[in-house]
Structures are given as structure tokens and as C-alpha cells.
Amino acid sequence: MRIVLDTNIWVSAFRSKHGASAKLISLIGGNHFSIVTSVPLVLEYEEVFFRQRGQMNLDKAKIDHLLDLICALSDHQRIYYLWRPTEPDGDDAHVLELAVAAKCDYIITYNKRDFTQAASFGIEVVTAAEFLQKLG
């Protein structure tokens, strides 16, 4: 099973160590699923992590280490085209583009309404808690 983690999942995991996002993040690297990233998504992670570092309780060194871990534990997907679906939040178009190119099963996000076209590609959009329920 291949998944894309929207940035808000990471932020939520670091804001609350006891929530569904933190539990999901703790399962990365196991046998349940693999996460997929792309250069644009990692750059988005970096920008948001630095902008919200106080709320996430991370300093520059920890953010750099976290980004290195994400890259090490992820399947990397190159995007050879720039297909831009019409989504409510244009900034999330690259997330759907990645999920389509990488043939992902799920996009995990707390902004499900931002991925209205995912179902037409066979990609299910779920929250962290919903994904954990699917895992059992």
C-alpha cells in the first residue's frame, strides 16, 4: 500500500504526541505501507516545518534531521509532467499529482475537501484516524 502524507499530518503529529497522526507517523518504516515523496512535497514540508517550528517544538537541527529521515524512509517519485488538476486549493495540486504518478492508494490529510478529484484516479482521501482504522 502506497500513501502520500499531506503536510498537515506531520504538523499534527508534532503538535500532539498522542493523536492519530503521531500514531501513523510511528508506523512509518514498518510493513503496513510505504510513504511516497517528491521534491515539491519535501520542499513544502521544509517550508511549513520552519514556519511552524515553535508550535511543533522543533529547532533547525531537528527539522533538518526530520527531513533527512522522511527522505530516507520514503519512496521517491519523479514527476515528468505538470498536470495541474483543478482543486479548491491550488497549492495542493502537486500532492494529487504525486499520488497519481506514484500510483498511490491513499492521500492522508485533514483537508479532504482539497482533493475532490482524487477518487477519479482511484485514490482514497482519508484522515489519519480513518487510515489507522483501515489498517486495523
Stockholm file with secondary structure:
# STOCKHOLM 1.0

chainA/1-136         MRIVLDTNIWVSAFRSKHGASAKLISLIGGNHFSIVTSVPLVLEYEEVFFRQRGQMNLDKAKIDHLLDLICALSDHQRIYYLWRPTEPDGDDAHVLELAVAAKCDYIITYNKRDFTQAASFGIEVVTAAEFLQKLG
#=GR chainA/1-136 SS CEEEECHHHHHHHHHCTTSHHHHHHHTTTSSSCEEEECHHHHHHHHHHHHHTHHHHTCCHHHHHHHHHHHHHHEEECCCCSCCCCCCSSGGGHHHHHHHHHTTCSEEECSCGGGCTTGGGGTCEEECHHHHHHHHC
#=GC SS_cons         CEEEECHHHHHHHHHCTTSHHHHHHHTTTSSSCEEEECHHHHHHHHHHHHHTHHHHTCCHHHHHHHHHHHHHHEEECCCCSCCCCCCSSGGGHHHHHHHHHTTCSEEECSCGGGCTTGGGGTCEEECHHHHHHHHC
//
